[in-house]
Amino acid sequence: MDTRALTWTYRTAWDAGILGSHGRCSGRSVGLSGSGGALAHLLVELKKRGGLSYSELGRKSYVSSSTLHRYCSGATVPPDYQTVVRIATACEATDAELVELLRCWRLATGQVVVQEPPVQVAVRTRGRVFSGIAAALVLVLALAALTASGRGAAPGVAQRIDGPSWQRVEPLDPSLFGVTASSSSGSMPTFTVGSLRFWDSRTRWASLQPRRDEYNWTVLDRLVDGASKSDLPATLVFGGTPEWAAPGGPKAPYGDGSRSAPPDDLAAWERFVSTLVTRYRGRIDAYEVWVHANDQRYYSGSVETLVEMTSLANRAIKAVDPEATVVCPSIDRIWTDEGRAVLNRFAELRGYDHCDVAGINLHQRQASDPPEVMIDLLRRISGALHDAGVHPPLWNTGVTYEYVRNDPLDEQRAIAFAVRFYLVTIYGSDFSLQRAYFYNWGSGELPLALQAVGGPPTRAALAVQELQRWLDGSTTRGCGHGRAIDLPSTVWQCEFTARDGRPLVVRWTSGGTATTSVTRPVDEIRNLDGTTSPPRTDGAVDVSETPILIVHQR
């Protein structure tokens, strides 16, 4: 018998007093107003008992420390119960505590438990056995959700869906491993990368066309030549309106007098794009229409004008270089209402009809947050695009203005996070994420640096190179996480087939260590420093926050 399947009656929940009773969720017992305050109080109690800091608990539950603080202060309510469960189980909550949290969360989000006649069904949980009242309440909420969603009031079974998050056999595109080249020197990375993006490289519109009838291609020529010699596809980012094109506009955060406003005459914009693409036809592979399009420091115009600029740029680019990729303006801070509102409005105005790829800024809110928190954000982005009726491929095009001022990571965490940044991109391919540009290459003054111009690659950069060596010529097979693929809850993995046909598995944790098992014989285990380890005789594989490669026998 599968011990994860427990049979209960709906009447059990009623007899236990779950329905019709709010318990501690009234908020009166903690001196806070509303059920949201009670939920916050319970989360704080669990956090204190677990002895975890906000950053430690955030890493364990895949929630940024700042978001976790808002949940625990009552400023916001977790968007779904799965988030509550991750926080609670990281603190080793009991079944009774999960029941109370579940009840508080439903009341805090304004949901009502619908009463149903008694019926016996099988309740399955993801990797956790709920006993007694906990199992009954899980059933209650599943049936209530079915009724409220309009899928029928007839009682049903709460599904357990095991297996990888996605499975698909396709070649791994090397261009996925991109970096933003923020240097005007023309020097290129001396470690392996798959693609380049030019920004913060003195290639803003204001730098390239300082006066209405004057162009300066010196820096961009140098960069494009360097990319061509390195055989790397290049993306140029547009931004920074020249002062002459928008003299009354707000200044952008640069010392060149560029403006955040769109040009007063959009014909000037179209002429600039056409002139540039004519010069670099076949040498620049992609054009990102605007940087940080919902940050007033970079773009202070309306969404309507942004859509028009995108349409004009697309027309100019495709008329000259039909093979070039047009990337829609990058949207950042999509975890905020404002960020999602701009994305939704841009989609409603059919802005995505004028480009081949959607640009998004996908990253942790704090550099110290585990990269896996990006998966939840990616789900929100995908859902927002789906709701708008558009399904463009996605490129991760950078970070926010504030991110670069975060405290630097220690070396081992920098190694782990740099590699996991790209593994999360592979994991996110199920949401149409195709490419990621790490920000940045060229500077050493960042929370996580890969290489400063003129200096050697950091150990983090060499680890990224080793990851690419592991996966060179491979095809993807699927990615998964935690108990759905019979691994501990903190363990993540992606599977590949090597060029020689051997199965490969990259496995890591989002926090701490774990002992895992394998289902087929192992040839060797490879580490990011280039060393190898023989497999253990008992078939166990130890995993940490630093990814490893498990090479199976054919």
C-alpha positions, 0 to 999 in steps of 0.5 A, spaced: 500 500 500 502 507 498 503 510 505 502 517 501 495 515 500 490 516 506 483 515 506 478 519 510 471 522 510 469 529 509 465 528 515 471 527 519 473 534 518 466 537 520 466 532 526 473 535 528 471 542 528 475 544 522 469 547 519 465 553 522 471 554 527 477 559 525 481 557 531 487 562 532 486 565 525 481 571 528 487 575 530 484 577 537 489 572 540 495 576 538 493 583 538 493 584 530 488 586 526 485 580 521 487 573 519 493 576 516 496 578 522 495 571 525 498 568 519 504 572 520 504 571 528 504 563 526 510 564 521 514 568 526 513 563 531 515 557 527 521 561 524 523 563 532 523 555 534 527 553 528 532 558 530 533 561 522 535 567 520 530 570 514 536 569 509 537 562 512 529 560 512 529 564 505 534 559 502 530 553 505 524 555 502 526 559 496 523 565 498 527 572 498 529 574 505 525 581 504 519 577 501 519 573 507 520 579 512 513 582 509 510 575 510 512 575 517 510 582 519 503 581 516 505 586 510 503 581 505 500 574 504 503 569 501 500 568 494 499 560 494 499 555 500 505 551 497 509 557 499 506 557 506 508 549 506 515 550 504 516 555 509 513 551 515 516 545 513 523 548 513 521 550 520 519 542 521 512 544 522 507 539 525 501 536 522 497 540 527 501 547 525 500 546 518 492 545 519 492 552 523 496 555 517 492 552 512 486 555 515 489 562 517 492 562 510 485 561 507 481 566 511 487 571 510 486 570 502 478 571 503 477 564 501 471 560 504 470 553 505 464 550 502 461 544 505 460 538 502 456 531 503 460 526 506 464 522 501 470 517 501 476 519 497 483 518 497 488 524 499 495 524 496 500 529 498 507 531 495 512 527 499 508 528 506 503 524 510 498 528 513 495 524 518 488 525 522 485 532 521 491 534 517 489 529 511 481 531 512 483 539 511 487 537 505 481 534 502 476 539 504 480 545 501 481 540 495 474 539 494 472 547 496 477 549 490 474 544 485 467 547 487 469 554 487 473 554 480 467 551 477 469 545 475 463 541 478 461 540 485 461 533 484 467 530 489 473 528 486 480 526 488 486 531 490 491 529 485 498 527 486 503 529 480 509 526 480 515 526 475 520 531 472 517 538 471 518 537 464 521 532 459 523 534 452 529 531 448 532 537 444 539 539 443 542 544 448 543 551 445 550 554 447 548 561 446 544 560 452 550 561 456 550 569 455 553 575 459 552 582 458 559 585 456 559 592 460 566 594 457 568 599 451 575 596 450 573 591 445 576 585 449 572 579 450 571 574 455 577 569 456 573 563 459 567 560 455 561 563 454 555 562 449 553 569 447 554 577 448 549 583 450 552 590 449 550 594 455 553 599 459 559 599 454 558 606 451 553 604 446 547 608 448 543 611 443 546 618 445 553 615 445 552 613 437 549 619 435 551 625 439 548 630 434 542 629 429 547 629 423 553 626 427 554 618 428 560 615 432 561 608 431 568 607 434 566 603 440 561 599 437 565 597 431 570 595 436 565 590 440 562 587 434 569 586 431 571 582 437 565 578 438 566 576 430 573 574 432 570 570 438 565 567 433 559 569 439 552 572 437 551 579 439 545 583 442 545 590 442 541 594 447 538 600 445 537 606 450 539 613 452 535 618 448 540 623 446 539 630 449 538 633 442 532 628 441 528 630 447 531 636 450 526 637 455 526 630 458 529 627 464 536 625 465 538 618 465 543 616 470 549 617 466 554 622 465 553 623 457 547 628 458 542 622 455 535 622 457 530 617 459 524 620 455 522 617 448 524 622 442 520 628 441 520 626 434 519 618 433 521 619 426 528 620 428 528 614 432 526 610 426 532 613 422 537 611 427 535 604 428 535 603 420 542 607 419 545 602 425 542 596 422 544 598 415 552 598 418 552 592 422 547 587 417 549 580 419 554 582 424 549 584 430 544 578 431 539 581 435 537 588 438 533 589 444 529 595 443 529 598 450 533 597 457 529 597 463 522 599 460 518 600 466 524 604 470 523 611 470 530 612 470 531 609 464 524 610 460 519 615 462 515 615 457 508 612 456 507 604 454 503 606 448 509 610 446 513 604 447 509 600 443 510 605 437 517 605 438 517 597 438 513 597 432 518 602 428 524 599 430 521 592 428 520 595 421 526 598 420 530 592 423 526 587 418 527 591 412 534 591 412 536 585 416 530 580 416 534 574 419 536 579 425 532 577 432 528 583 435 527 583 443 522 587 446 523 592 451 526 588 457 521 589 463 524 588 470 521 588 477 515 583 475 514 581 482 511 588 483 504 590 481 507 596 477 512 591 473 506 586 472 502 592 470 507 594 465 507 587 462 500 586 461 499 593 458 504 592 453 501 585 451 494 588 451 497 593 446 499 588 442 507 590 443 509 583 443 506 582 436 512 587 433 518 582 436 521 575 436 523 575 443 520 578 450 526 581 454 525 580 462 529 581 467 529 575 471 534 575 478 534 574 485 531 580 489 537 580 493 544 577 491 544 572 497 538 569 495 538 562 492 537 562 484 532 557 485 527 563 487 527 565 480 523 559 478 517 562 482 518 569 478 518 565 472 511 562 473 508 569 474 511 572 468 509 566 464 502 566 467 501 574 466 503 573 458 498 567 458 493 571 461 494 576 456 494 571 450 501 571 448 506 566 448 513 569 446 520 566 447 523 569 453 530 572 454 533 574 461 536 580 459 539 583 466 538 585 473 535 591 476 539 598 478 539 596 485 541 589 485 549 591 483 549 595 490 548 588 494 554 586 498 559 581 495 558 573 495 563 569 498 567 565 493 564 558 494 557 561 494 559 565 488 561 559 484 555 555 486 550 561 484 553 563 478 553 555 475 546 555 478 544 561 474 544 558 468 542 551 471 535 555 473 535 557 465 535 550 463 530 548 468 526 554 466 526 552 458 519 549 460 516 556 461 520 558 454 526 561 457 531 560 452 537 564 453 540 568 459 545 574 460 549 574 466 550 581 468 556 582 467 562 581 464 568 586 465 567 589 472 569 586 478 565 591 483 559 586 483 556 582 488 558 576 483 564 577 478 566 573 473 572 577 470 574 584 470 577 587 463 584 585 463 584 580 469 583 573 469 577 569 470 574 568 477 573 561 480 566 562 479 567 564 471 571 557 471 566 553 474 561 556 469 566 554 463 566 547 466 558 546 466 559 548 459 564 543 458 560 538 461 554 539 457 557 540 450 554 537 445 549 534 449 541 534 449 536 535 454 532 530 457 528 533 463 528 537 469 525 536 476 525 538 483 524 534 490 519 529 492 516 529 485 522 525 483 523 522 489 529 526 492 529 530 498 525 537 498 531 541 497 534 537 491 534 539 484 536 536 478 537 536 470 538 530 466 541 530 459 544 525 454 551 526 452 554 526 445 557 519 446 550 517 449 551 516 456 546 519 461 548 525 465 545 528 471 546 535 474 544 535 481 544 540 487 541 543 493 538 550 494 540 550 501 545 545 505 547 538 503 543 532 502 544 524 501 541 522 494 540 515 491 541 513 483 537 508 479 542 506 475 550 504 475 554 510 475 561 511 471 564 517 475 562 524 479 565 530 476 566 536 480 566 544 478 573 544 479 575 539 474 576 533 479 572 527 479 570 522 484 568 514 484 561 512 485 560 510 492 559 502 493 552 503 497 549 507 491 548 513 495 550 520 492 552 526 496 549 533 494 551 540 496 549 547 494 555 546 489 552 542 483 555 536 481 555 531 474 553 524 475 555 520 469 551 514 468 553 508 464 550 506 458 
